[in-house]
Amino acid sequence: MIRIVGRGRHAVMITALLVLGATLPGGASAQGISAILDRLDRLEGQVAQLDRSRPGPVTVPPGSRATEADVTAIAERLTRLEERLETLAAPRERDAAGEVASLEEAVASLAAVVQGLVAWHAGPDTAAGAPESTEVQDASEVFPDGGETAASDPTQVATPGGVEISGFVDASYFHDRGSAATSTFGLDQVEVNIRRAIGSVGVVRADVEWVNDGAGGFALDVEQGFLQFNLPGNGGVTVSFGKFNAPIGFELLDPADMYQFSHALVFNHGLPTNLTGAMVAFPLGGRADLAAYVVNGWDQNTDVAAGKTYGGRLGMALAEGIALGVSAIVDGGDEAVDAVRVFDADLTVEAVEGWTLGAEVNHGVGRNAAYPQAWKGLLAMAHKDFSDRYGLTLRYDAFDDGEGTRLGTGAPEVRQAFAFAPTFVLGDGMGALIELRTDWSDHDVFETRDGAPSRSLVTLAFEMTYTF
């Protein structure tokens, strides 16, 4: 697994340049070094972009799109770059033109590493079928199957086995123009994540969260808590046992991994968020991975039905910066509800610098006569970073509840939503966004302030998050 942090390695590169600059005669070489430093600034901006879009430590969950081979390849390239910088920093006799050429070669290697990180970064928590995170920061550190830990020296690989603590604080202001005319400030969620890499054996992780219960208090919950065992051998196969984020869909669960304040209709009504059971994840070559699981029902820590729920996800890197996830899940149901079958496909595109594009299609069906279910959903999102500080997200999604059992209105309904969300980076680990969202339906399922039925609803939110 890998942890991305931007400024430590850049500092090493600048140190090497300063050492060389002291030995190069003439104005021409100085100009060449100045141009290289400008390129380094641009590369650091790309890494800062990763920090902004995925604040805090990134853990690749079981079944994510990043493969062990991808992470190992990036780590090897980083190691080669460090060795080259050490060689360049050593005083030696060479003409100025040769020095600048070598430095430019080193910068090109760093650019390739950044591109590799961007391609790997397409997932967790999914993001994509994370943000993943998914639940993207001062060094690149690689350990077997997620042994991520902080290091005091960002240029060194830390030793697996230490306890790592991370998390986030999420606060907001929310205004609903519906009948309640809700206008409220809120501390929405505080989460503390604890994880420990147990050498080459595996990982143990627990995510504890305090969530606003909507009634003035907080509900204490465990979002994730699992033990992950690495099967012996070099196959990269892992077995997770416990409670974990469902490896399905484009959007991630935690606000720190989101580009908007709200989740899409597909996330809220067509997918599970957490599963309790066992999951096996293994790579399929260098560009694909597969996860398969057997669990209790959707978001159930204790099974209340006779049958278990089965599912899996196939993740594929179609090209650099383009990732596709295909998922299926069959809810075992009980005597009253037949098995619900869900198919989901999500696409993440980060092939163009500064852009993140996402799409998802979702279909579900259940055939019990007393509780029929049939729905279709879709999502399309575009996020553009205009600088290291500012960005903009546009998202459209729709949900067709053919039987009226998923949206809760009791009648067939097609609901759509559009979200407009400028994003801001306020500082290291701290971000903010403003979301203007409108929902509309083909039925009068909303209300106006005076209580009259309405087919549309407008909400406004301001949110700040800090990830540590």
QUITAKA-V726409 format. One line per field, one symbol per residue. phi: phi as a letter, one per 20 degrees, with the letter a starting at -180 (. if undefined). Layout:
BEGIN
phi=???
END
This chain:
BEGIN
phi=.ccdbeefffffffgfffffgfdeenffffffffffffffffffffffffgffcfnfddffgnfffdffffffffffffffffffffffffbeaffffffffffffffffffffffffffffdafmhhf...ine..caecccflnfebfcfdfedefefofeddbqbcccbcccdeffflfbbebeeacccdcbbeelefrbcbbddcddgemcnccdebdfcabdddefgodfmeccdcpdbffebneeeefffddecfdefffffcdbfdccdrcbdcbfcnecbbcccbcbffglcfcfddfeedcaabddcefafnccccccbbcffmbfecfgedcdbccccccfdgndcdbbbcbbcbbdfffbfcabcbbbbcccceeafdcbbccccbbbdefdmdeenencgbddcbccdbfccderfndcbbccdccdbceceddcefenffbdbbdccbcccccdc
END
